[in-house]
Amino acid sequence: MRYKITASFGWLNIIFSLCGIATVIFQGSIQGYRTEAVMMVLLLQSIIGASIIYASHQKTAGTDIGEKAYPATLAAYILFALFVYRWLFSA
């Protein structure tokens, strides 16, 4: 059950990043940030979301790669969140 929740979290990240990419494409910029930097963060978020989904499916299948990739993707998401926090709230 917990792997389905993390897979849903990965899908939520992909949907959020696609909405952000569409916003950048149609509006051009988000609150004064550079468009390239915002696109890079959103694309990285979608890649991490896809890796969370893949690792969750492999973990439910019981493969060896699921055993190693699942904690690695969760650590990657934590690092991504910390990088974005530092980028948004640095002085």
PDB file of N, CA, C and O in Angstrom:
ATOM      1  N   MET A   1       0.805  -1.193   0.000  1.00  0.00           N
ATOM      2  CA  MET A   1       0.000   0.000   0.000  1.00  0.00           C
ATOM      3  C   MET A   1       0.852   1.262   0.000  1.00  0.00           C
ATOM      4  O   MET A   1       0.520   2.242  -0.667  1.00  0.00           O
ATOM      5  N   ARG A   2       1.962   1.235   0.759  1.00  0.00           N
ATOM      6  CA  ARG A   2       2.795   2.425   0.852  1.00  0.00           C
ATOM      7  C   ARG A   2       3.468   2.729  -0.474  1.00  0.00           C
ATOM      8  O   ARG A   2       3.748   3.892  -0.763  1.00  0.00           O
ATOM      9  N   TYR A   3       3.737   1.714  -1.291  1.00  0.00           N
ATOM     10  CA  TYR A   3       4.374   1.950  -2.582  1.00  0.00           C
ATOM     11  C   TYR A   3       3.385   2.554  -3.575  1.00  0.00           C
ATOM     12  O   TYR A   3       3.785   3.296  -4.472  1.00  0.00           O
ATOM     13  N   LYS A   4       2.114   2.248  -3.426  1.00  0.00           N
ATOM     14  CA  LYS A   4       1.096   2.886  -4.262  1.00  0.00           C
ATOM     15  C   LYS A   4       0.954   4.356  -3.895  1.00  0.00           C
ATOM     16  O   LYS A   4       0.702   5.193  -4.762  1.00  0.00           O
ATOM     17  N   ILE A   5       1.114   4.670  -2.625  1.00  0.00           N
ATOM     18  CA  ILE A   5       1.041   6.068  -2.194  1.00  0.00           C
ATOM     19  C   ILE A   5       2.224   6.848  -2.756  1.00  0.00           C
ATOM     20  O   ILE A   5       2.055   7.975  -3.221  1.00  0.00           O
ATOM     21  N   THR A   6       3.421   6.262  -2.720  1.00  0.00           N
ATOM     22  CA  THR A   6       4.573   6.978  -3.270  1.00  0.00           C
ATOM     23  C   THR A   6       4.488   7.081  -4.788  1.00  0.00           C
ATOM     24  O   THR A   6       4.942   8.070  -5.363  1.00  0.00           O
ATOM     25  N   ALA A   7       3.914   6.078  -5.446  1.00  0.00           N
ATOM     26  CA  ALA A   7       3.709   6.184  -6.889  1.00  0.00           C
ATOM     27  C   ALA A   7       2.709   7.295  -7.204  1.00  0.00           C
ATOM     28  O   ALA A   7       2.879   8.031  -8.177  1.00  0.00           O
ATOM     29  N   SER A   8       1.675   7.414  -6.388  1.00  0.00           N
ATOM     30  CA  SER A   8       0.713   8.507  -6.562  1.00  0.00           C
ATOM     31  C   SER A   8       1.384   9.858  -6.326  1.00  0.00           C
ATOM     32  O   SER A   8       1.075  10.833  -7.011  1.00  0.00           O
ATOM     33  N   PHE A   9       2.293   9.920  -5.369  1.00  0.00           N
ATOM     34  CA  PHE A   9       3.058  11.133  -5.121  1.00  0.00           C
ATOM     35  C   PHE A   9       3.924  11.486  -6.327  1.00  0.00           C
ATOM     36  O   PHE A   9       4.067  12.659  -6.670  1.00  0.00           O
ATOM     37  N   GLY A  10       4.499  10.475  -6.968  1.00  0.00           N
ATOM     38  CA  GLY A  10       5.275  10.709  -8.183  1.00  0.00           C
ATOM     39  C   GLY A  10       4.406  11.248  -9.306  1.00  0.00           C
ATOM     40  O   GLY A  10       4.810  12.167 -10.018  1.00  0.00           O
ATOM     41  N   TRP A  11       3.201  10.676  -9.473  1.00  0.00           N
ATOM     42  CA  TRP A  11       2.277  11.183 -10.494  1.00  0.00           C
ATOM     43  C   TRP A  11       1.861  12.618 -10.185  1.00  0.00           C
ATOM     44  O   TRP A  11       1.725  13.436 -11.095  1.00  0.00           O
ATOM     45  N   LEU A  12       1.662  12.921  -8.926  1.00  0.00           N
ATOM     46  CA  LEU A  12       1.301  14.271  -8.530  1.00  0.00           C
ATOM     47  C   LEU A  12       2.413  15.258  -8.875  1.00  0.00           C
ATOM     48  O   LEU A  12       2.140  16.374  -9.315  1.00  0.00           O
ATOM     49  N   ASN A  13       3.660  14.850  -8.676  1.00  0.00           N
ATOM     50  CA  ASN A  13       4.790  15.702  -9.037  1.00  0.00           C
ATOM     51  C   ASN A  13       4.867  15.925 -10.535  1.00  0.00           C
ATOM     52  O   ASN A  13       5.158  17.034 -10.982  1.00  0.00           O
ATOM     53  N   ILE A  14       4.611  14.888 -11.314  1.00  0.00           N
ATOM     54  CA  ILE A  14       4.648  15.044 -12.766  1.00  0.00           C
ATOM     55  C   ILE A  14       3.538  15.978 -13.231  1.00  0.00           C
ATOM     56  O   ILE A  14       3.766  16.838 -14.081  1.00  0.00           O
ATOM     57  N   ILE A  15       2.347  15.815 -12.685  1.00  0.00           N
ATOM     58  CA  ILE A  15       1.227  16.687 -13.066  1.00  0.00           C
ATOM     59  C   ILE A  15       1.527  18.132 -12.676  1.00  0.00           C
ATOM     60  O   ILE A  15       1.271  19.049 -13.456  1.00  0.00           O
ATOM     61  N   PHE A  16       2.069  18.340 -11.473  1.00  0.00           N
ATOM     62  CA  PHE A  16       2.406  19.684 -11.031  1.00  0.00           C
ATOM     63  C   PHE A  16       3.468  20.319 -11.922  1.00  0.00           C
ATOM     64  O   PHE A  16       3.370  21.494 -12.275  1.00  0.00           O
ATOM     65  N   SER A  17       4.482  19.537 -12.281  1.00  0.00           N
ATOM     66  CA  SER A  17       5.542  20.096 -13.120  1.00  0.00           C
ATOM     67  C   SER A  17       5.040  20.382 -14.535  1.00  0.00           C
ATOM     68  O   SER A  17       5.465  21.359 -15.152  1.00  0.00           O
ATOM     69  N   LEU A  18       4.145  19.547 -15.056  1.00  0.00           N
ATOM     70  CA  LEU A  18       3.588  19.828 -16.382  1.00  0.00           C
ATOM     71  C   LEU A  18       2.710  21.075 -16.366  1.00  0.00           C
ATOM     72  O   LEU A  18       2.705  21.842 -17.329  1.00  0.00           O
ATOM     73  N   CYS A  19       1.969  21.281 -15.283  1.00  0.00           N
ATOM     74  CA  CYS A  19       1.189  22.519 -15.159  1.00  0.00           C
ATOM     75  C   CYS A  19       2.113  23.729 -15.068  1.00  0.00           C
ATOM     76  O   CYS A  19       1.828  24.775 -15.651  1.00  0.00           O
ATOM     77  N   GLY A  20       3.207  23.590 -14.347  1.00  0.00           N
ATOM     78  CA  GLY A  20       4.186  24.676 -14.265  1.00  0.00           C
ATOM     79  C   GLY A  20       4.845  24.961 -15.592  1.00  0.00           C
ATOM     80  O   GLY A  20       5.069  26.122 -15.934  1.00  0.00           O
ATOM     81  N   ILE A  21       5.163  23.922 -16.349  1.00  0.00           N
ATOM     82  CA  ILE A  21       5.758  24.111 -17.675  1.00  0.00           C
ATOM     83  C   ILE A  21       4.769  24.808 -18.597  1.00  0.00           C
ATOM     84  O   ILE A  21       5.149  25.701 -19.354  1.00  0.00           O
ATOM     85  N   ALA A  22       3.500  24.407 -18.539  1.00  0.00           N
ATOM     86  CA  ALA A  22       2.482  25.070 -19.360  1.00  0.00           C
ATOM     87  C   ALA A  22       2.332  26.536 -18.965  1.00  0.00           C
ATOM     88  O   ALA A  22       2.140  27.393 -19.827  1.00  0.00           O
ATOM     89  N   THR A  23       2.418  26.829 -17.670  1.00  0.00           N
ATOM     90  CA  THR A  23       2.336  28.218 -17.214  1.00  0.00           C
ATOM     91  C   THR A  23       3.504  29.033 -17.742  1.00  0.00           C
ATOM     92  O   THR A  23       3.322  30.167 -18.186  1.00  0.00           O
ATOM     93  N   VAL A  24       4.693  28.468 -17.698  1.00  0.00           N
ATOM     94  CA  VAL A  24       5.864  29.182 -18.201  1.00  0.00           C
ATOM     95  C   VAL A  24       5.752  29.402 -19.705  1.00  0.00           C
ATOM     96  O   VAL A  24       6.114  30.469 -20.202  1.00  0.00           O
ATOM     97  N   ILE A  25       5.262  28.417 -20.423  1.00  0.00           N
ATOM     98  CA  ILE A  25       5.145  28.553 -21.879  1.00  0.00           C
ATOM     99  C   ILE A  25       4.136  29.633 -22.240  1.00  0.00           C
ATOM    100  O   ILE A  25       4.386  30.441 -23.134  1.00  0.00           O
ATOM    101  N   PHE A  26       2.993  29.654 -21.550  1.00  0.00           N
ATOM    102  CA  PHE A  26       1.947  30.598 -21.927  1.00  0.00           C
ATOM    103  C   PHE A  26       2.113  31.980 -21.315  1.00  0.00           C
ATOM    104  O   PHE A  26       1.666  32.962 -21.908  1.00  0.00           O
ATOM    105  N   GLN A  27       2.742  32.092 -20.141  1.00  0.00           N
ATOM    106  CA  GLN A  27       2.928  33.403 -19.521  1.00  0.00           C
ATOM    107  C   GLN A  27       4.325  33.964 -19.721  1.00  0.00           C
ATOM    108  O   GLN A  27       4.505  35.182 -19.684  1.00  0.00           O
ATOM    109  N   GLY A  28       5.305  33.123 -19.930  1.00  0.00           N
ATOM    110  CA  GLY A  28       6.651  33.596 -20.183  1.00  0.00           C
ATOM    111  C   GLY A  28       7.554  33.616 -18.963  1.00  0.00           C
ATOM    112  O   GLY A  28       8.736  33.298 -19.093  1.00  0.00           O
ATOM    113  N   SER A  29       7.063  33.972 -17.794  1.00  0.00           N
ATOM    114  CA  SER A  29       7.899  34.049 -16.602  1.00  0.00           C
ATOM    115  C   SER A  29       7.029  33.838 -15.372  1.00  0.00           C
ATOM    116  O   SER A  29       5.812  34.023 -15.411  1.00  0.00           O
ATOM    117  N   ILE A  30       7.671  33.449 -14.287  1.00  0.00           N
ATOM    118  CA  ILE A  30       6.949  33.250 -13.033  1.00  0.00           C
ATOM    119  C   ILE A  30       7.559  34.171 -11.988  1.00  0.00           C
ATOM    120  O   ILE A  30       8.672  33.923 -11.524  1.00  0.00           O
ATOM    121  N   GLN A  31       6.865  35.210 -11.616  1.00  0.00           N
ATOM    122  CA  GLN A  31       7.215  36.131 -10.536  1.00  0.00           C
ATOM    123  C   GLN A  31       8.660  36.618 -10.593  1.00  0.00           C
ATOM    124  O   GLN A  31       9.338  36.665  -9.566  1.00  0.00           O
ATOM    125  N   GLY A  32       9.124  36.973 -11.756  1.00  0.00           N
ATOM    126  CA  GLY A  32      10.430  37.574 -11.883  1.00  0.00           C
ATOM    127  C   GLY A  32      11.601  36.608 -11.941  1.00  0.00           C
ATOM    128  O   GLY A  32      12.735  37.053 -12.115  1.00  0.00           O
ATOM    129  N   TYR A  33      11.379  35.302 -11.803  1.00  0.00           N
ATOM    130  CA  TYR A  33      12.477  34.351 -11.928  1.00  0.00           C
ATOM    131  C   TYR A  33      12.812  34.157 -13.396  1.00  0.00           C
ATOM    132  O   TYR A  33      11.963  34.356 -14.265  1.00  0.00           O
ATOM    133  N   ARG A  34      14.017  33.780 -13.663  1.00  0.00           N
ATOM    134  CA  ARG A  34      14.412  33.519 -15.046  1.00  0.00           C
ATOM    135  C   ARG A  34      13.695  32.295 -15.567  1.00  0.00           C
ATOM    136  O   ARG A  34      13.551  31.298 -14.860  1.00  0.00           O
ATOM    137  N   THR A  35      13.254  32.373 -16.789  1.00  0.00           N
ATOM    138  CA  THR A  35      12.472  31.303 -17.384  1.00  0.00           C
ATOM    139  C   THR A  35      13.282  30.015 -17.502  1.00  0.00           C
ATOM    140  O   THR A  35      12.747  28.927 -17.291  1.00  0.00           O
ATOM    141  N   GLU A  36      14.553  30.128 -17.835  1.00  0.00           N
ATOM    142  CA  GLU A  36      15.386  28.937 -17.993  1.00  0.00           C
ATOM    143  C   GLU A  36      15.553  28.196 -16.673  1.00  0.00           C
ATOM    144  O   GLU A  36      15.524  26.966 -16.640  1.00  0.00           O
ATOM    145  N   ALA A  37      15.727  28.938 -15.592  1.00  0.00           N
ATOM    146  CA  ALA A  37      15.907  28.310 -14.291  1.00  0.00           C
ATOM    147  C   ALA A  37      14.622  27.621 -13.842  1.00  0.00           C
ATOM    148  O   ALA A  37      14.663  26.523 -13.289  1.00  0.00           O
ATOM    149  N   VAL A  38      13.502  28.255 -14.076  1.00  0.00           N
ATOM    150  CA  VAL A  38      12.227  27.653 -13.695  1.00  0.00           C
ATOM    151  C   VAL A  38      11.974  26.392 -14.509  1.00  0.00           C
ATOM    152  O   VAL A  38      11.524  25.384 -13.964  1.00  0.00           O
ATOM    153  N   MET A  39      12.256  26.439 -15.805  1.00  0.00           N
ATOM    154  CA  MET A  39      12.066  25.254 -16.653  1.00  0.00           C
ATOM    155  C   MET A  39      12.985  24.117 -16.209  1.00  0.00           C
ATOM    156  O   MET A  39      12.580  22.954 -16.206  1.00  0.00           O
ATOM    157  N   MET A  40      14.220  24.451 -15.835  1.00  0.00           N
ATOM    158  CA  MET A  40      15.148  23.422 -15.390  1.00  0.00           C
ATOM    159  C   MET A  40      14.639  22.744 -14.113  1.00  0.00           C
ATOM    160  O   MET A  40      14.701  21.520 -13.989  1.00  0.00           O
ATOM    161  N   VAL A  41      14.142  23.534 -13.178  1.00  0.00           N
ATOM    162  CA  VAL A  41      13.629  22.972 -11.926  1.00  0.00           C
ATOM    163  C   VAL A  41      12.404  22.108 -12.195  1.00  0.00           C
ATOM    164  O   VAL A  41      12.269  21.031 -11.616  1.00  0.00           O
ATOM    165  N   LEU A  42      11.508  22.570 -13.069  1.00  0.00           N
ATOM    166  CA  LEU A  42      10.301  21.801 -13.362  1.00  0.00           C
ATOM    167  C   LEU A  42      10.611  20.506 -14.107  1.00  0.00           C
ATOM    168  O   LEU A  42       9.982  19.480 -13.851  1.00  0.00           O
ATOM    169  N   LEU A  43      11.567  20.545 -15.019  1.00  0.00           N
ATOM    170  CA  LEU A  43      11.956  19.317 -15.722  1.00  0.00           C
ATOM    171  C   LEU A  43      12.642  18.338 -14.775  1.00  0.00           C
ATOM    172  O   LEU A  43      12.428  17.129 -14.863  1.00  0.00           O
ATOM    173  N   LEU A  44      13.457  18.856 -13.881  1.00  0.00           N
ATOM    174  CA  LEU A  44      14.095  17.988 -12.889  1.00  0.00           C
ATOM    175  C   LEU A  44      13.051  17.371 -11.967  1.00  0.00           C
ATOM    176  O   LEU A  44      13.173  16.209 -11.577  1.00  0.00           O
ATOM    177  N   GLN A  45      12.028  18.143 -11.617  1.00  0.00           N
ATOM    178  CA  GLN A  45      10.965  17.609 -10.779  1.00  0.00           C
ATOM    179  C   GLN A  45      10.202  16.502 -11.498  1.00  0.00           C
ATOM    180  O   GLN A  45       9.823  15.512 -10.871  1.00  0.00           O
ATOM    181  N   SER A  46       9.972  16.649 -12.786  1.00  0.00           N
ATOM    182  CA  SER A  46       9.264  15.598 -13.520  1.00  0.00           C
ATOM    183  C   SER A  46      10.121  14.344 -13.665  1.00  0.00           C
ATOM    184  O   SER A  46       9.592  13.232 -13.639  1.00  0.00           O
ATOM    185  N   ILE A  47      11.423  14.503 -13.817  1.00  0.00           N
ATOM    186  CA  ILE A  47      12.314  13.344 -13.900  1.00  0.00           C
ATOM    187  C   ILE A  47      12.344  12.598 -12.566  1.00  0.00           C
ATOM    188  O   ILE A  47      12.306  11.368 -12.538  1.00  0.00           O
ATOM    189  N   ILE A  48      12.410  13.333 -11.478  1.00  0.00           N
ATOM    190  CA  ILE A  48      12.409  12.694 -10.166  1.00  0.00           C
ATOM    191  C   ILE A  48      11.070  12.019  -9.898  1.00  0.00           C
ATOM    192  O   ILE A  48      11.030  10.938  -9.312  1.00  0.00           O
ATOM    193  N   GLY A  49       9.971  12.646 -10.320  1.00  0.00           N
ATOM    194  CA  GLY A  49       8.662  12.023 -10.175  1.00  0.00           C
ATOM    195  C   GLY A  49       8.564  10.723 -10.951  1.00  0.00           C
ATOM    196  O   GLY A  49       8.014   9.738 -10.459  1.00  0.00           O
ATOM    197  N   ALA A  50       9.103  10.720 -12.180  1.00  0.00           N
ATOM    198  CA  ALA A  50       9.093   9.494 -12.978  1.00  0.00           C
ATOM    199  C   ALA A  50       9.949   8.410 -12.340  1.00  0.00           C
ATOM    200  O   ALA A  50       9.592   7.233 -12.387  1.00  0.00           O
ATOM    201  N   SER A  51      11.077   8.793 -11.743  1.00  0.00           N
ATOM    202  CA  SER A  51      11.920   7.789 -11.086  1.00  0.00           C
ATOM    203  C   SER A  51      11.242   7.241  -9.829  1.00  0.00           C
ATOM    204  O   SER A  51      11.417   6.068  -9.499  1.00  0.00           O
ATOM    205  N   ILE A  52      10.483   8.060  -9.136  1.00  0.00           N
ATOM    206  CA  ILE A  52       9.731   7.568  -7.965  1.00  0.00           C
ATOM    207  C   ILE A  52       8.686   6.552  -8.406  1.00  0.00           C
ATOM    208  O   ILE A  52       8.511   5.518  -7.762  1.00  0.00           O
ATOM    209  N   ILE A  53       7.993   6.843  -9.501  1.00  0.00           N
ATOM    210  CA  ILE A  53       6.988   5.910 -10.013  1.00  0.00           C
ATOM    211  C   ILE A  53       7.635   4.595 -10.422  1.00  0.00           C
ATOM    212  O   ILE A  53       7.129   3.525 -10.086  1.00  0.00           O
ATOM    213  N   TYR A  54       8.752   4.665 -11.147  1.00  0.00           N
ATOM    214  CA  TYR A  54       9.440   3.458 -11.600  1.00  0.00           C
ATOM    215  C   TYR A  54       9.934   2.625 -10.415  1.00  0.00           C
ATOM    216  O   TYR A  54       9.770   1.405 -10.391  1.00  0.00           O
ATOM    217  N   ALA A  55      10.538   3.295  -9.441  1.00  0.00           N
ATOM    218  CA  ALA A  55      11.065   2.564  -8.287  1.00  0.00           C
ATOM    219  C   ALA A  55       9.939   1.935  -7.467  1.00  0.00           C
ATOM    220  O   ALA A  55      10.101   0.838  -6.931  1.00  0.00           O
ATOM    221  N   SER A  56       8.806   2.619  -7.369  1.00  0.00           N
ATOM    222  CA  SER A  56       7.670   2.053  -6.631  1.00  0.00           C
ATOM    223  C   SER A  56       7.125   0.816  -7.324  1.00  0.00           C
ATOM    224  O   SER A  56       6.785  -0.171  -6.671  1.00  0.00           O
ATOM    225  N   HIS A  57       7.043   0.871  -8.646  1.00  0.00           N
ATOM    226  CA  HIS A  57       6.565  -0.311  -9.377  1.00  0.00           C
ATOM    227  C   HIS A  57       7.556  -1.475  -9.276  1.00  0.00           C
ATOM    228  O   HIS A  57       7.150  -2.630  -9.153  1.00  0.00           O
ATOM    229  N   GLN A  58       8.831  -1.172  -9.326  1.00  0.00           N
ATOM    230  CA  GLN A  58       9.833  -2.229  -9.196  1.00  0.00           C
ATOM    231  C   GLN A  58       9.840  -2.808  -7.777  1.00  0.00           C
ATOM    232  O   GLN A  58      10.075  -4.002  -7.590  1.00  0.00           O
ATOM    233  N   LYS A  59       9.586  -1.970  -6.802  1.00  0.00           N
ATOM    234  CA  LYS A  59       9.544  -2.451  -5.418  1.00  0.00           C
ATOM    235  C   LYS A  59       8.343  -3.375  -5.196  1.00  0.00           C
ATOM    236  O   LYS A  59       8.456  -4.382  -4.498  1.00  0.00           O
ATOM    237  N   THR A  60       7.196  -3.035  -5.788  1.00  0.00           N
ATOM    238  CA  THR A  60       6.030  -3.918  -5.645  1.00  0.00           C
ATOM    239  C   THR A  60       6.226  -5.212  -6.411  1.00  0.00           C
ATOM    240  O   THR A  60       5.675  -6.246  -6.033  1.00  0.00           O
ATOM    241  N   ALA A  61       7.016  -5.169  -7.499  1.00  0.00           N
ATOM    242  CA  ALA A  61       7.304  -6.382  -8.251  1.00  0.00           C
ATOM    243  C   ALA A  61       8.328  -7.263  -7.530  1.00  0.00           C
ATOM    244  O   ALA A  61       8.455  -8.448  -7.838  1.00  0.00           O
ATOM    245  N   GLY A  62       9.050  -6.691  -6.581  1.00  0.00           N
ATOM    246  CA  GLY A  62      10.013  -7.465  -5.803  1.00  0.00           C
ATOM    247  C   GLY A  62      11.347  -7.670  -6.497  1.00  0.00           C
ATOM    248  O   GLY A  62      12.060  -8.623  -6.182  1.00  0.00           O
ATOM    249  N   THR A  63      11.702  -6.804  -7.429  1.00  0.00           N
ATOM    250  CA  THR A  63      12.973  -6.949  -8.127  1.00  0.00           C
ATOM    251  C   THR A  63      14.115  -6.386  -7.282  1.00  0.00           C
ATOM    252  O   THR A  63      13.905  -5.647  -6.321  1.00  0.00           O
ATOM    253  N   ASP A  64      15.328  -6.765  -7.678  1.00  0.00           N
ATOM    254  CA  ASP A  64      16.504  -6.279  -6.960  1.00  0.00           C
ATOM    255  C   ASP A  64      16.709  -4.782  -7.164  1.00  0.00           C
ATOM    256  O   ASP A  64      17.145  -4.085  -6.247  1.00  0.00           O
ATOM    257  N   ILE A  65      16.399  -4.286  -8.354  1.00  0.00           N
ATOM    258  CA  ILE A  65      16.586  -2.850  -8.601  1.00  0.00           C
ATOM    259  C   ILE A  65      15.614  -2.025  -7.770  1.00  0.00           C
ATOM    260  O   ILE A  65      15.926  -0.897  -7.388  1.00  0.00           O
ATOM    261  N   GLY A  66      14.448  -2.574  -7.489  1.00  0.00           N
ATOM    262  CA  GLY A  66      13.496  -1.880  -6.634  1.00  0.00           C
ATOM    263  C   GLY A  66      14.001  -1.726  -5.213  1.00  0.00           C
ATOM    264  O   GLY A  66      13.728  -0.723  -4.553  1.00  0.00           O
ATOM    265  N   GLU A  67      14.746  -2.729  -4.741  1.00  0.00           N
ATOM    266  CA  GLU A  67      15.305  -2.661  -3.390  1.00  0.00           C
ATOM    267  C   GLU A  67      16.312  -1.529  -3.244  1.00  0.00           C
ATOM    268  O   GLU A  67      16.420  -0.921  -2.179  1.00  0.00           O
ATOM    269  N   LYS A  68      17.044  -1.248  -4.310  1.00  0.00           N
ATOM    270  CA  LYS A  68      18.074  -0.221  -4.249  1.00  0.00           C
ATOM    271  C   LYS A  68      17.586   1.133  -4.755  1.00  0.00           C
ATOM    272  O   LYS A  68      18.013   2.172  -4.252  1.00  0.00           O
ATOM    273  N   ALA A  69      16.704   1.128  -5.736  1.00  0.00           N
ATOM    274  CA  ALA A  69      16.274   2.381  -6.345  1.00  0.00           C
ATOM    275  C   ALA A  69      15.241   3.120  -5.511  1.00  0.00           C
ATOM    276  O   ALA A  69      15.187   4.349  -5.545  1.00  0.00           O
ATOM    277  N   TYR A  70      14.430   2.399  -4.771  1.00  0.00           N
ATOM    278  CA  TYR A  70      13.364   3.054  -3.993  1.00  0.00           C
ATOM    279  C   TYR A  70      13.922   4.022  -2.949  1.00  0.00           C
ATOM    280  O   TYR A  70      13.497   5.177  -2.924  1.00  0.00           O
ATOM    281  N   PRO A  71      14.851   3.607  -2.089  1.00  0.00           N
ATOM    282  CA  PRO A  71      15.388   4.588  -1.130  1.00  0.00           C
ATOM    283  C   PRO A  71      16.205   5.682  -1.815  1.00  0.00           C
ATOM    284  O   PRO A  71      16.254   6.815  -1.337  1.00  0.00           O
ATOM    285  N   ALA A  72      16.840   5.347  -2.925  1.00  0.00           N
ATOM    286  CA  ALA A  72      17.629   6.349  -3.635  1.00  0.00           C
ATOM    287  C   ALA A  72      16.749   7.437  -4.227  1.00  0.00           C
ATOM    288  O   ALA A  72      17.125   8.609  -4.213  1.00  0.00           O
ATOM    289  N   THR A  73      15.585   7.071  -4.746  1.00  0.00           N
ATOM    290  CA  THR A  73      14.696   8.088  -5.307  1.00  0.00           C
ATOM    291  C   THR A  73      14.091   8.958  -4.214  1.00  0.00           C
ATOM    292  O   THR A  73      13.877  10.152  -4.424  1.00  0.00           O
ATOM    293  N   LEU A  74      13.816   8.384  -3.067  1.00  0.00           N
ATOM    294  CA  LEU A  74      13.308   9.201  -1.969  1.00  0.00           C
ATOM    295  C   LEU A  74      14.374  10.177  -1.474  1.00  0.00           C
ATOM    296  O   LEU A  74      14.062  11.318  -1.133  1.00  0.00           O
ATOM    297  N   ALA A  75      15.612   9.736  -1.435  1.00  0.00           N
ATOM    298  CA  ALA A  75      16.708  10.635  -1.065  1.00  0.00           C
ATOM    299  C   ALA A  75      16.904  11.709  -2.125  1.00  0.00           C
ATOM    300  O   ALA A  75      17.201  12.858  -1.797  1.00  0.00           O
ATOM    301  N   ALA A  76      16.741  11.344  -3.391  1.00  0.00           N
ATOM    302  CA  ALA A  76      16.860  12.331  -4.467  1.00  0.00           C
ATOM    303  C   ALA A  76      15.776  13.389  -4.360  1.00  0.00           C
ATOM    304  O   ALA A  76      16.028  14.566  -4.615  1.00  0.00           O
ATOM    305  N   TYR A  77      14.565  12.976  -3.983  1.00  0.00           N
ATOM    306  CA  TYR A  77      13.499  13.960  -3.841  1.00  0.00           C
ATOM    307  C   TYR A  77      13.752  14.893  -2.659  1.00  0.00           C
ATOM    308  O   TYR A  77      13.461  16.086  -2.739  1.00  0.00           O
ATOM    309  N   ILE A  78      14.286  14.363  -1.573  1.00  0.00           N
ATOM    310  CA  ILE A  78      14.606  15.211  -0.429  1.00  0.00           C
ATOM    311  C   ILE A  78      15.687  16.222  -0.812  1.00  0.00           C
ATOM    312  O   ILE A  78      15.584  17.399  -0.466  1.00  0.00           O
ATOM    313  N   LEU A  79      16.712  15.776  -1.517  1.00  0.00           N
ATOM    314  CA  LEU A  79      17.755  16.700  -1.970  1.00  0.00           C
ATOM    315  C   LEU A  79      17.198  17.743  -2.926  1.00  0.00           C
ATOM    316  O   LEU A  79      17.570  18.914  -2.851  1.00  0.00           O
ATOM    317  N   PHE A  80      16.309  17.330  -3.822  1.00  0.00           N
ATOM    318  CA  PHE A  80      15.676  18.265  -4.748  1.00  0.00           C
ATOM    319  C   PHE A  80      14.884  19.319  -3.976  1.00  0.00           C
ATOM    320  O   PHE A  80      14.958  20.507  -4.292  1.00  0.00           O
ATOM    321  N   ALA A  81      14.135  18.895  -2.979  1.00  0.00           N
ATOM    322  CA  ALA A  81      13.340  19.845  -2.183  1.00  0.00           C
ATOM    323  C   ALA A  81      14.250  20.821  -1.441  1.00  0.00           C
ATOM    324  O   ALA A  81      13.928  22.004  -1.334  1.00  0.00           O
ATOM    325  N   LEU A  82      15.369  20.342  -0.932  1.00  0.00           N
ATOM    326  CA  LEU A  82      16.297  21.234  -0.238  1.00  0.00           C
ATOM    327  C   LEU A  82      16.951  22.224  -1.193  1.00  0.00           C
ATOM    328  O   LEU A  82      17.142  23.386  -0.834  1.00  0.00           O
ATOM    329  N   PHE A  83      17.298  21.786  -2.404  1.00  0.00           N
ATOM    330  CA  PHE A  83      17.867  22.697  -3.392  1.00  0.00           C
ATOM    331  C   PHE A  83      16.875  23.776  -3.793  1.00  0.00           C
ATOM    332  O   PHE A  83      17.235  24.947  -3.912  1.00  0.00           O
ATOM    333  N   VAL A  84      15.637  23.383  -3.998  1.00  0.00           N
ATOM    334  CA  VAL A  84      14.612  24.357  -4.376  1.00  0.00           C
ATOM    335  C   VAL A  84      14.355  25.318  -3.216  1.00  0.00           C
ATOM    336  O   VAL A  84      14.186  26.516  -3.440  1.00  0.00           O
ATOM    337  N   TYR A  85      14.322  24.823  -2.008  1.00  0.00           N
ATOM    338  CA  TYR A  85      14.147  25.688  -0.842  1.00  0.00           C
ATOM    339  C   TYR A  85      15.276  26.715  -0.766  1.00  0.00           C
ATOM    340  O   TYR A  85      15.037  27.898  -0.526  1.00  0.00           O
ATOM    341  N   ARG A  86      16.475  26.259  -0.967  1.00  0.00           N
ATOM    342  CA  ARG A  86      17.635  27.183  -0.919  1.00  0.00           C
ATOM    343  C   ARG A  86      17.558  28.191  -2.043  1.00  0.00           C
ATOM    344  O   ARG A  86      17.891  29.359  -1.844  1.00  0.00           O
ATOM    345  N   TRP A  87      17.124  27.768  -3.225  1.00  0.00           N
ATOM    346  CA  TRP A  87      17.039  28.664  -4.374  1.00  0.00           C
ATOM    347  C   TRP A  87      15.945  29.707  -4.161  1.00  0.00           C
ATOM    348  O   TRP A  87      16.128  30.872  -4.515  1.00  0.00           O
ATOM    349  N   LEU A  88      14.822  29.308  -3.593  1.00  0.00           N
ATOM    350  CA  LEU A  88      13.709  30.239  -3.427  1.00  0.00           C
ATOM    351  C   LEU A  88      13.890  31.174  -2.240  1.00  0.00           C
ATOM    352  O   LEU A  88      13.505  32.341  -2.307  1.00  0.00           O
ATOM    353  N   PHE A  89      14.469  30.676  -1.156  1.00  0.00           N
ATOM    354  CA  PHE A  89      14.501  31.463   0.078  1.00  0.00           C
ATOM    355  C   PHE A  89      15.896  31.904   0.498  1.00  0.00           C
ATOM    356  O   PHE A  89      16.103  32.267   1.656  1.00  0.00           O
ATOM    357  N   SER A  90      16.846  31.878  -0.412  1.00  0.00           N
ATOM    358  CA  SER A  90      18.185  32.356  -0.039  1.00  0.00           C
ATOM    359  C   SER A  90      18.201  33.879  -0.072  1.00  0.00           C
ATOM    360  O   SER A  90      17.494  34.504  -0.863  1.00  0.00           O
ATOM    361  N   ALA A  91      18.999  34.453   0.778  1.00  0.00           N
ATOM    362  CA  ALA A  91      19.036  35.914   0.889  1.00  0.00           C
ATOM    363  C   ALA A  91      19.973  36.550  -0.098  1.00  0.00           C
ATOM    364  O   ALA A  91      20.108  37.773  -0.122  1.00  0.00           O
TER     365      ALA A  91
END
